[in-house]
């Protein structure tokens, strides 16, 4: 029996673009990088938004992402306190 390989792949879901548009950064119809750039948040605050936006989505451990966000927020606060 001959099976047409095109029939098999026609029903397959398209793979997510993990490089350009990872699904864990696209929740809520806004891509995280677009928000970060629109607000011109910079490195530390951009990472805060990144880790908060993916908490519990990329992995099943939201606490890890929230602690990473906290770490970057603390770095930004320390940087601003030095500038005073």
SULRA-V625884 format. One record per residue. N is the residue number from 1. RES is the residue in three letters. PSI is psi in radians with two decimals (999 if undefined). OMEGA is omega as a letter, one per 20 degrees, with the letter a starting at -180 (NA if undefined). Layout:
((N;RES;PSI;OMEGA) (N;RES;PSI;OMEGA))
This chain:
((1;UNK;2.29;a) (2;UNK;2.25;r) (3;UNK;2.24;r) (4;UNK;2.04;a) (5;UNK;-0.47;r) (6;UNK;-0.59;r) (7;UNK;-0.67;r) (8;UNK;-0.81;a) (9;UNK;-0.33;a) (10;UNK;-0.55;a) (11;UNK;-0.16;a) (12;UNK;2.48;r) (13;UNK;2.48;r) (14;UNK;2.47;a) (15;UNK;2.55;r) (16;UNK;2.54;r) (17;UNK;1.59;a) (18;UNK;-0.26;r) (19;UNK;-0.96;a) (20;UNK;-0.54;a) (21;UNK;1.18;a) (22;UNK;2.36;a) (23;UNK;-0.49;a) (24;UNK;-0.06;r) (25;UNK;0.21;a) (26;UNK;0.22;a) (27;UNK;2.47;r) (28;UNK;0.35;r) (29;UNK;0.19;r) (30;UNK;2.17;r) (31;UNK;2.33;a) (32;UNK;-0.77;a) (33;UNK;-0.62;r) (34;UNK;-0.73;r) (35;UNK;-0.82;a) (36;UNK;-0.79;a) (37;UNK;-0.69;r) (38;UNK;-0.63;r) (39;UNK;-0.09;a) (40;UNK;0.96;a) (41;UNK;-0.36;a) (42;UNK;-3.11;a) (43;UNK;-0.99;a) (44;UNK;-0.92;a) (45;UNK;-0.54;r) (46;UNK;-0.71;r) (47;UNK;-0.59;r) (48;UNK;-0.87;a) (49;UNK;-0.74;a) (50;UNK;-0.88;a) (51;UNK;-0.61;r) (52;UNK;-0.73;a) (53;UNK;-0.42;a) (54;UNK;-0.02;a) (55;UNK;2.15;r) (56;UNK;-0.03;r) (57;UNK;-0.87;a) (58;UNK;-0.69;r) (59;UNK;3.03;r) (60;UNK;0.21;a) (61;UNK;1.44;a) (62;UNK;-0.47;a) (63;UNK;-0.66;r) (64;UNK;-0.81;r) (65;UNK;-0.67;r) (66;UNK;-0.63;r) (67;UNK;-0.62;r) (68;UNK;-0.74;r) (69;UNK;-0.75;r) (70;UNK;-0.70;r) (71;UNK;-0.82;r) (72;UNK;-0.64;r) (73;UNK;-0.75;r) (74;UNK;-0.66;r) (75;UNK;-0.74;r) (76;UNK;-0.72;r) (77;UNK;-0.79;r) (78;UNK;-0.70;r) (79;UNK;-0.77;a) (80;UNK;-0.62;r) (81;UNK;-0.57;r) (82;UNK;-0.55;a) (83;UNK;-0.49;a) (84;UNK;999;NA))
